[in-house]
């Protein structure tokens, strides 16, 4: 503000104090904001590191897939270890590369389900190692979406169920073996019963013929008397 003579008006001491206080408060708020942001960033980094450790060392195989072209965007170390591929061989490749030809039709249907719904639960499929051997796996998929609900990528997990499948197959084979034994023993028992019945029929028939002959003999002897 100016005086009528055009000279600047001197600020009152209390106005200067207020300005200084406001400025100091702004500095304090700014400092607190910076500290909060730095703390949040540090916690985020720590959280990301923890997630990465858990992700890479999970007993399950993890992979993230694009819904647009089925390309692999991310995978964990467990997948590399279990399949024998390097990270460079997997990232950017189509997800279909990871599956065995024996289940490819089911794989394509599963991928279409992910694109349409964003979720797959408990789908049994067969993975293929780099050397061509099979891994029986249970697939579960959840989608990461943007604010508009568009699917950005999947968080997919494969759990190796090869050993449980082999154990299941052994149980089935053992049950079939037991059923075969029961059928064989039942057949053998039936044959023995039939043989006993035949022998019994022969014995009864023999006894009947003997009685018949005895009656005839007695009849003949009665006539002589």
C-alpha positions, 0 to 999 in steps of 0.5 A: 500500500502507498501513501498519498504522496506515493511513498510505500507504507511501512508494514506494522510489526504485527503484520511482519510477524504474521507473515513470518509465522505463516512462512514458518508454518508452510516450511514445517508443513512442507518438511512434514510432507517430505518426511511422510512421502519419504517414509511412504516410499521407504515402506513401499520399497520394503513391501515390494522387496518382501513381496519379491522374496515371497514371490520368487521363493514360493513353492508354487510357480508364478507367472503373469500373462497379458490378456492381449497377446498371451505373452508372459510378462513376469515369472518367479524363480520357482518356475525357472527351477521347475521347468529348466528355462531361463528367464530370457527364454520365458519372458515375452514368449506366449504362455502356450509354450509352457504347456504340453500338447496333450492338453493344448485344447484345454489350455486355449479354453482356459486362456479364453476364460481368463480374458472373459472373466479374469479368473480360473480356479483349480484347473488341472493341466499339464506343463512341459519342461524344457526337456519335454517331460511333463508336470501335472499342475493345478492352475489358479488365476486372478486378474489385475485391472485398472480403474475402468475394470480392464484386465491388465495382466494375470497373477497365475499360479501353478501347483505341482500335483505330479506326485499326488496324481501318481499316488492317485493312479497307484491307488486306482491300479491297486483297486483295479487289482483287488477287484480282479482278484475278487472276481477271480476268487469269486469265479473260482468259488463258483466253480467249486460250488458247481463241482460240489453240486455236481458231485452231490447230484452224482452221490444222490443219484447213486444212492437212489439207484442203489436203493432202487436196486435193493428194492428190486432184489428184495422184491425178487427174494420175496417172490421166491419165498 
